[in-house]
Amino acid sequence: MKRTSVWGLLAVLCLFAAGNPVRAQESLRLTGSGATFPFPLYSAWFKAFSGKHKNLTVDYQGKGSGAGIRDFLNHTVDFAASDAAMTDEEMSKVPGGVQLLPMTGGEIVIGYNLSGNPKNLKLPCDVYAGIFLGKITKWSDPRIKAANPGVALADQDITVVRRADSSGTTFVFTTHLSAISEKWKKGPGAGTTVNWPKSDKFVASPKNDGVSATIKQTPGAIGYLEYAFAKFAKVEMAQLQNKAGQYVSAGGEGGPAALAAVQLPPDLRAWVTDPDGPKAYPITTYTWMLFYKENKDPKKAAALRELVEYCLGEGQKLSPQMGYIPLPPNVVGAVKKASASIQ
Amino acid sequence: MSVLPLPGIALDQRVSRPPSRGDYLADRAFRALVQGGAWLVLLLLGWILWEIGGKGAVGIRDYGLGFLTSSTWDVGRQQFGILPHIWGTLYSSLLALAIGGFFGVVMAIFLTQDFLPPQLAVVFRTVVELLAAIPSVVYGLWGLFVVVPAMRPVAGWLFEKLGWIPLFGTTLSGPGLAPAAVVLAIMILPTVAAVSQDALRLVPYRVKEAAYGMGTTRWEAILKVMLPTAATGIFGALVLGFGRALGETMALAMLIGNSNQISLSLFSPANTLAALLALNFPEAGKREVEVLMYAALALLAITLLVNIAGEAIMTLASRKAKA
């Protein structure tokens, strides 16, 4: 029994030794790193893509947008991904140029935990800005009650849960708050980490999962997190008032409507800070993949273009069921055109 | 010393003989290996200090001592200060040491002073040591899902009845100092218990016998003879445990609430240096890395100071005991 297995192992090793030189010539490995926010979707895409192309594997590591950009600047990856795109200064450091391609969109939701689990709590703009500024501290606040007639709101402290680590999610959320609230803009401002109001009712947790767990464990909690995480953790999500004054819930038509409301510039870098339109969900964002315009290996460049092609085509069909927003058709066209510059 | 030839045994059959060349070589090699190992540890420490110090030097130059005494951490406006983190680190670790240290030493006494049949004591010891094998993240989750909900009503009651005491000045909303300290105490328990047990076991049996012989009760023997004799070792256990508490990261990052404020209240959220480092490094920009390295140096300095202070107290205590 033992002997057979040893022989079997040897045979397998011989096969590997014989097969390797041939495989090494044909197989191609693409590595990427960056944003964790679209990680579930990207890993599903890359798995499907690698399955279709026998001699092509794509590895993606969700390290965070900042880390992805750093890897990209150090040339340790073939592509990267970022929720905050790239700044002009960062882009100028890449010889040959960078091609930013928006790949999918996502929504940031405001999750809450209230006794009696009221669904679809309505939050006007000034109210949720006030809560995150630490100005509205009770669930029984008249402004919350006014927006939610018929919902029993107890005289309970609001505990705000925020991200403890620096993250693209915080960037998108605070950019939106800066757009709707002058006080927020002058106070904490926008960034991947900001200086939050000091209060013992503000707590922070690491990562999207940490925030969802803390919200679920804390009665009276409210916090922001990515839609897909909230959906799978079954956190109650608030309906938010948009620029047109309508209350919109996440996960429906609101996301695509918000993306469609924004005109993309030629470099495909645009922020959906406060979208117009009655159906638009207010806190929506694109998330980008970053590519080198000049790749050393033409085969790699071709493979990368093929990858983009797949993500734009079949990949987009996967987006809605995983909690992401498919790109509007005109954006798909623009991205496809732009991907030709990956050489 | 000359060797007397024993009757009936030829010279080359004697048990003792001068070391051969091979013995010498092996001896030298072993010595070199051990010395090399010891130096390597020192070199490693030096290298780590060099790396962190080198990267943190810019932060020290630009922010100076004000970094240690201000309490704003605002990346956008490039203002950094770690006073709340230093406060939280020391507060949570001291609390954890008070709880974990007490239970650790008590457990060590229970397991070494013949309270249990030896077989059962082995089982207990293994279980306590198993606590050390649980990953930090699991402790964090356990804290979030078990300790926090269990503690909330108690905290609410204390706040209502004794809210005028600053220690109970706020309610516990979710994560906070108290649950973090409790989980931290459980995490340092195995270290304190194991090292204290060794210390107690090292006390010669005849010391205890002598104490009984002089007519002490069991409690007197334990409290007045065993514990003072093992004090050095037990104190070492506490310093080790405190060191572990200072550097603990993931469980604290999940439980302490990561809020930059200084509050005496046990139930308000706080922050620690280790959590700050762990949470901000992955996405840090250049300037942030510099100040984070500065914060890391501050953490190192705190740990060093704690160890030196422990050492000093030990020396003083033993000198007094001898006098």
Interface residues (C-beta under 8 A of the other chain):
Chain A: K63 G64 S65 G66 A67 D157 T159 V161 A164 D165 S166 S167 G189 A190 G191 T192 T193 V194 N195 W196 K198 S199 D200 K201 F202 V203 A204 S205 P206 G210 A213 T214 Q217 T218 G220 A221
Chain B: T72 W73 D74 V75 G76 R77 Q79 L141 L144 F145 V148 P149 T170 T171 S173 G174 P175 G176 A253 M254 G257 N258 S259 N260 Q261 S263 S265 F267 S268 P269 A275 L279 N280 P282 E283 A284 G285
